[in-house]
Structures are given as structure tokens and as C-alpha cells.
């Protein structure tokens, strides 16, 4: 992430085309283990 740091990740669980759960991950060690893709604004 240019010029900053990643403080939290929103993880969406989709079942049958619907969002059924949203998890917010803010543990730095857990975030480092993820394959994160940043979306353009």
C-alpha cells in the first residue's frame, strides 16, 4: 500500500451469491499471512 500501512482487512464470506458473513481482521501477524489485493478507489 503506497505511503501507509494496512490496519484492517474485511473478509467476506459469500454463499449462493449472497454475503453471509463479514470478518474484520486487524491482528498484524494474521494480516501478514494473507494474500491481500488492494482495490482501486
Secondary structure as UniProt FT lines:
FT   TURN            2..3
FT   STRAND          9..15
FT   TURN            16..17
FT   STRAND          18..25
FT   HELIX           28..33
//
